[in-house]
């Protein structure tokens, strides 16, 4: 049997007062004595009363004090850190988050956003999966006059706030690092989905080749996926090519981790045989057998800026403020995977990379 949910009426009956008095007491409103307020508060706690924000009881509540956060996956520390910082920032202003994960599925993403709008969230922070399918969901949000802030990714043509990292320049910095060491045969392992970050990082890779006067070769560019298994698969495809590469630039760190595992399993040394660069700068890239050089993105700055922009919109619903785009700079963390090791003397045995650990199936950005 379904248990009865405690309502304002139950508390009013127990206290022998009106529902209006109960509502005023619990909201801290005027017209209720201190003793009565204390008694009603104690009764509410004893009866297990939880305010129903969606019912707008007695028409007093103006908003739900909830914010929807939509992310593409939980695969690595990047989105975990973003969620923690968003929640921390919003909580200090009295908001709770309702979390939805699309798992890189645009159809699920649309339904998740529809569900958040049905629950009348006061705003949405969203990292869209892809352009075209995401546009329909974005237009739905705008029609509902629900404040929206894109985080990490955005959809061109949607006039709303966004906070992204400088993906293109970060990728270009990684390429300059590799070409600056005289490397010219550089492969790119990219994500399969056509998102904002996918296009920006691929653009940075291509710009790095052209800047160094290196021919762009389609057979060195792979649209594999964005997790460790995809990295292992991409290495297998790359090894089928007759012309070996000198370095691999990966779309993200988890892809780079899978790439490293497969290279080491095949007896390919890092960095002596192939150098390796990732993107993200999370802890994953620093704890593998050969720590991976990576483009670092500041998750806390990204999340804080997105939450603050949304708070501004929610606190000023009638003000027509122009859309704001904030771009968070990146930095390159150089680790062992791109550091040349000292040349061994004749007769000495070169140090071998430690054996690789088994791959997991964790997904990433």
C-alpha positions in Angstrom: 0.0 0.0 0.0 1.3 3.4 -0.9 2.1 5.6 2.1 0.3 8.9 2.6 2.5 11.8 1.9 2.4 14.5 4.6 0.8 17.7 3.4 0.2 21.2 4.8 -3.3 20.1 5.7 -2.0 17.2 7.9 0.2 19.7 9.9 -2.7 22.2 10.1 -5.0 19.5 11.5 -2.4 18.4 14.0 -1.7 21.9 15.2 -5.4 22.9 15.0 -4.7 26.0 12.9 -5.4 27.0 9.3 -3.3 25.9 6.4 -2.4 29.5 5.8 -0.9 29.8 9.2 1.2 26.6 8.6 2.4 28.0 5.2 3.4 31.3 6.8 5.2 29.6 9.7 7.2 27.2 7.5 8.1 30.0 5.0 9.1 32.4 7.8 6.3 34.8 6.9 4.7 37.4 9.1 1.5 37.0 11.2 2.6 33.9 13.2 3.8 34.1 16.8 7.1 32.7 17.8 5.6 29.9 19.9 3.2 28.8 17.2 6.0 28.9 14.6 8.1 26.6 16.8 5.2 24.2 17.4 4.4 24.0 13.7 8.1 23.5 12.7 8.4 20.7 15.3 5.2 19.0 14.0 6.4 19.3 10.4 9.6 17.5 11.4 7.8 14.8 13.4 5.4 14.1 10.5 8.2 14.0 7.9 6.9 16.9 5.8 8.9 17.8 2.7 7.9 21.0 0.7 6.5 20.1 -2.7 8.1 22.8 -4.9 6.3 21.6 -8.1 2.8 22.0 -6.7 3.3 25.7 -5.7 1.1 25.2 -2.7 -1.2 28.1 -2.0 0.4 29.9 -4.9 3.2 31.3 -2.8 6.3 29.8 -4.4 7.7 31.7 -7.3 10.3 29.1 -8.4 11.4 25.6 -7.8 15.0 26.5 -6.7 16.2 23.7 -8.9 18.6 23.8 -11.9 19.0 21.1 -14.5 22.5 20.0 -15.5 22.8 17.9 -18.7 26.1 16.2 -19.4 27.1 13.7 -22.1 28.7 11.0 -19.9 30.4 10.3 -16.5 33.5 8.7 -18.2 36.3 10.7 -16.6 37.2 13.2 -14.0 36.5 16.2 -16.2 32.7 16.1 -15.9 32.8 14.9 -12.4 34.8 17.9 -11.4 32.4 20.2 -13.3 29.4 18.7 -11.5 31.0 19.2 -8.1 31.8 22.8 -8.7 28.4 23.6 -10.3 26.7 22.1 -7.3 28.9 23.8 -4.8 28.3 27.2 -6.4 24.6 26.9 -6.8 24.1 25.4 -3.3 25.4 28.6 -1.7 22.5 30.4 -3.4 19.9 27.9 -2.2 19.6 25.9 -5.4 19.7 22.1 -6.0 20.6 20.4 -9.2 18.7 17.8 -11.1 21.2 15.8 -13.1 20.7 14.2 -16.5 23.3 12.1 -18.4 22.6 11.6 -22.1 25.4 9.0 -22.5 26.2 10.6 -25.9 22.7 9.8 -27.2 21.0 12.8 -28.8 17.5 11.2 -28.5 17.9 10.5 -24.8 19.3 14.0 -24.4 16.1 15.6 -25.9 13.9 13.6 -23.6 16.0 14.4 -20.6 15.7 18.1 -21.3 12.0 17.8 -21.9 11.7 16.1 -18.5 13.6 18.9 -16.8 11.3 21.5 -18.4 8.3 19.5 -17.2 9.7 19.8 -13.7 9.9 23.5 -14.1 13.6 23.9 -13.3 14.6 27.5 -13.0 17.5 27.2 -15.4 19.6 24.7 -17.3 23.4 24.2 -17.7 24.0 21.9 -20.7 27.0 20.3 -22.6 25.3 19.3 -25.9 26.3 16.1 -27.6 26.0 17.2 -31.3 24.9 20.2 -33.3 21.8 19.3 -35.4 19.9 17.1 -32.9 20.8 19.5 -30.1 19.4 22.5 -31.9 15.8 21.2 -31.5 16.3 20.8 -27.7 17.8 24.2 -27.4 14.9 25.8 -29.3 12.5 24.1 -26.9 14.3 25.5 -23.9 14.3 29.0 -25.4 10.5 28.8 -26.2 9.9 28.0 -22.5 11.9 31.2 -21.5 14.1 29.0 -19.4 17.6 30.5 -18.8 20.2 28.3 -20.5 24.0 28.3 -20.3 26.1 26.0 -22.6 29.1 24.6 -20.9 32.2 23.0 -22.5 30.3 22.9 -25.9 27.8 25.1 -27.6 25.5 25.1 -30.6 26.1 27.9 -33.1 23.1 30.1 -33.9 21.5 29.7 -30.4 21.5 33.1 -28.7 22.3 32.2 -25.2 25.3 32.3 -22.7 28.1 29.9 -23.1 31.4 29.0 -21.3 33.9 27.0 -23.3 37.7 26.3 -23.2 39.9 27.4 -26.0 40.0 24.0 -27.6 41.4 25.1 -30.9 44.3 27.0 -29.4 45.0 24.1 -26.9 45.2 21.7 -29.8 47.4 24.1 -31.7 49.8 24.4 -28.7 50.1 20.6 -28.5 51.0 20.5 -32.2 53.5 23.2 -31.9 55.1 21.3 -29.1 55.5 18.2 -31.3 56.5 20.0 -34.5 59.0 22.1 -32.5 60.9 18.9 -31.8 61.2 18.3 -35.5 58.4 15.7 -35.7 56.5 15.7 -39.0 54.6 12.4 -39.1 51.8 13.1 -36.5 48.6 11.1 -36.4 45.3 12.3 -34.9 42.9 10.1 -33.0 39.6 12.0 -32.9 36.1 11.4 -31.5 33.4 10.1 -33.8 30.5 12.4 -32.9 30.4 15.8 -34.6 30.4 18.1 -31.6 31.8 21.6 -31.0 34.9 20.3 -29.2 35.4 17.7 -32.0 35.6 20.3 -34.6 37.7 22.8 -32.6 40.3 20.3 -31.7 40.5 18.9 -35.2 40.9 22.4 -36.5 43.8 23.0 -34.1 45.5 19.8 -35.3 45.2 20.8 -38.9 46.4 24.4 -38.2 49.5 23.0 -36.5 50.3 20.9 -39.6 49.9 23.8 -42.0 51.8 26.2 -39.8 54.8 23.8 -39.8 54.5 23.2 -43.6 53.4 19.6 -43.2 51.2 17.9 -45.7 47.7 16.9 -44.3 47.3 13.2 -44.7 43.8 11.7 -44.4 45.2 8.3 -43.6 46.7 9.6 -40.4 43.4 11.0 -39.1 41.1 8.5 -37.3 37.5 9.1 -36.1 37.5 6.3 -33.6 35.6 7.2 -30.5 36.5 8.9 -27.2 37.3 6.1 -24.7 40.2 3.7 -23.9 38.9 0.9 -26.1 38.7 3.3 -29.0 42.4 4.2 -28.5 43.4 0.6 -28.6 41.4 0.1 -31.8 42.9 3.1 -33.4 46.4 1.9 -32.7 45.5 -1.4 -34.4 44.3 0.5 -37.5 47.4 2.7 -37.5 49.8 -0.3 -37.4 48.3 -1.5 -40.6 49.7 1.5 -42.4 53.1 1.0 -44.1 54.4 4.4 -43.2 55.0 4.6 -39.4 54.2 7.8 -37.5 56.4 9.7 -35.0 53.7 11.0 -32.7 50.0 10.7 -31.9 47.7 13.5 -30.8 44.6 12.2 -29.1 41.2 14.0 -28.8 41.1 13.4 -25.0 43.1 11.8 -22.2 41.1 8.5 -22.0 41.7 8.0 -25.7 45.4 8.7 -25.0 45.5 6.2 -22.1 44.0 3.4 -24.3 46.5 4.4 -27.1 49.4 4.1 -24.6 48.3 0.7 -23.4 48.1 -0.7 -26.9 51.4 0.7 -28.0 53.1 -0.8 -24.9 51.4 -4.1 -25.4 52.8 -4.2 -29.0 56.3 -3.4 -27.7 56.4 0.1 -29.0 58.3 2.4 -26.7 57.0 5.8 -25.6 58.5 8.3 -26.3 61.5 6.7 -28.1 59.4 5.1 -30.9 56.2 7.2 -30.8 55.4 10.3 -28.8 51.9 10.8 -27.3 49.8 13.8 -26.4 46.3 13.9 -24.9 43.7 16.6 -24.1 42.1 17.3 -20.7 44.9 17.3 -18.2 43.0 15.2 -15.7 44.6 12.9 -13.2 44.2 9.9 -15.5 46.9 11.1 -17.9 49.4 11.5 -15.1 49.1 8.1 -13.3 49.7 5.7 -16.3 53.0 3.9 -16.8 54.3 6.6 -19.0 52.8 9.9 -17.9 51.1 11.6 -20.9 51.7 15.1 -22.0 48.3 16.8 -22.1 46.4 20.0 -22.8 45.0 21.1 -19.4 41.5 22.7 -19.1 40.4 24.4 -15.9 37.2 22.6 -14.9 36.6 24.7 -11.8 36.9 28.0 -13.8 34.6 26.5 -16.5 31.9 25.4 -14.0 32.0 28.5 -11.8 31.6 30.8 -14.7 28.7 28.8 -16.1 26.9 28.7 -12.7 27.4 32.5 -12.1 26.1 33.3 -15.6 23.0 31.2 -14.9 22.5 32.8 -11.5 22.6 36.2 -13.2 19.9 35.2 -15.7 17.7 33.6 -13.0 18.0 36.6 -10.7 17.1 39.1 -13.4 14.4 37.4 -15.4 13.0 40.6 -16.9 16.3 42.2 -17.9 17.2 41.8 -21.6 20.9 41.1 -21.2 23.1 40.3 -24.3 24.3 36.8 -24.6 27.8 36.3 -23.0 30.5 33.9 -24.3 33.4 33.2 -22.0 36.5 31.3 -23.2 38.7 29.7 -20.6 42.4 29.5 -21.7 44.2 26.2 -21.7 47.8 25.2 -20.9 50.1 22.4 -21.9 51.4 20.0 -19.3 54.6 18.4 -20.6 55.2 14.9 -19.2 57.4 11.9 -20.1 55.4 10.8 -23.2 57.0 13.7 -25.2 60.4 14.1 -23.4 63.4 12.7 -25.3 65.4 10.3 -23.1 69.2 10.4 -22.9 70.9 8.3 -25.6 72.4 5.1 -24.2 76.0 4.3 -24.5 77.3 1.5 -26.7 76.8 -1.8 -25.1 74.1 -0.5 -22.6 70.6 -1.8 -22.7 67.9 0.9 -23.3 65.3 1.1 -20.5 62.1 -0.6 -21.4 58.7 0.8 -20.6 57.0 -1.0 -17.8 54.3 -3.5 -18.8 51.0 -2.0 -19.5 48.0 -2.6 -17.3 44.7 -4.1 -18.7 42.4 -1.6 -20.3 39.1 -0.7 -18.7 35.9 0.3 -20.5 35.6 3.7 -19.0 34.3 6.4 -21.4 35.4 9.9 -21.7 34.7 13.3 -23.1 
